[in-house]
Amino acid sequence: MAKVTPVNDTYPVSPPRAWAEIDLDALRKNLGVARAAFGGDLMAVVKAGAYGHGLEEVARALAAENIAFLGVANVGEARRIRMAGVETRIYLLGATWSEEREEIVARDWTPCISSIDEAEQFNRLAAARGKRLKVHLAVDTGMGRGGFVADHLPEKLAQLERLKHLEIEGIGSHLPSADEDVEFTLQQFDRFHSIIQDLGGPARFQWLHLSNSAGLLGYDPGLCNLSRPGLMLYGISPLPAFQGRLATVMTLKSRVTLVRTLPAGHGISYGRQFVTTRPTRVATIGIGYGDGYPRHVSGTGADVWIRGRRFPILGRVTMDQMMVDVTAGADVIEGDEVEIFGANISVAEIAAKASTVVWEIFTGITPRVLRCHHSVESGHPPS
Ligand SMILES: *Cc1c(COP(=O)(O)O)cnc(C)c1O
């Protein structure tokens, strides 16, 4: 056996170079905005680690607010929520694997059904346990990702209703372009409504749901009594007109690790795409694409926030560090806290500069970034 040299553990712990502060009071406030705008019940979408905000902490905070469901992408996420002691009903937003269905039945998670085959398997598994599993009928009204296509739906529902160990308690569909195409989305609402009428009317189902954040904020809910907001809970409106109502939940932060003055004609970062044209005070910041900050913002004039002012990023973002022009900020010194995005630099602005969407920026923040949850109401200070 190789000998392990003991580590001297009296050295100080190396503080993280990048961290995300998550404001759970702001999360609760945004849930309240969703509730007020929709009127009906909510399924809070917490897939992908609550959009990078920390699955367990966010699930616990939202569960305490009396929501009808937590929406997750897969069984692994459902399991983590249960392990965290959360009792709120869990809905699986996407298709499930055959091997996962026994656990889904055993733990009473709620799947959406896209085929007769999967319904039959769920029915057999529920029969074996002597129970009735609540499931939702997924219909594809335009997303093209899952659910039954719209033709012959009444016959399909009749077939499903013959499976005595399933209870078809809900019907759901999904909006692909509620933040891009109003006309198509309105047609989709109409299509969903006529499907519901063809299947016996809204009273046939306990839960009827179609809207994501954009659908909830921008459209009349019609026959729906449940909505599935994700992004807006995390403080970003997919429809900019509603941004003012939402509170910032995540602030991504880092620190200045070094400040130097470089002479004119000095290249900065890989590829030397930026070369100074004057003596330049350059701050090095301890965050990079290895933390999930998008390398694609390189060269787009994206800013960071230090001591109450914006400063532009110079050259390419590297894996662990990036450089910022602080010539105009003589007061900027090593150790200064830097807001990468948050209340002052919107994550939406960074996403636009990186030619992507806020969903991808949030979920791309890597495990190296420490998540610190705080909440005034529960009395927990920022950790
Ligand atoms: C992710 C997802 C949502 C939430 O969408 P947002 O745009 O983040 O509000 C709602 N429904 C389904 C089916 C989803 O996959």
The ligand as a Gaussian input file, in Angstrom:
#p B3LYP/6-31G(d) Opt

LIG

0 1
 C      -38.705000      23.874000     -18.143000
 C      -40.166000      23.729000     -18.299000
 C      -41.029000      24.699000     -17.779000
 C      -40.544000      25.998000     -17.164000
 O      -40.212000      26.895000     -18.213000
 P      -39.738000      28.402000     -17.913000
 O      -39.686000      29.000000     -19.281000
 O      -38.397000      28.320000     -17.283000
 O      -40.752000      29.022000     -17.051000
 C      -42.389000      24.458000     -17.852000
 N      -42.866000      23.322000     -18.428000
 C      -42.059000      22.387000     -18.953000
 C      -42.657000      21.166000     -19.575000
 C      -40.692000      22.563000     -18.919000
 O      -39.897000      21.632000     -19.460000

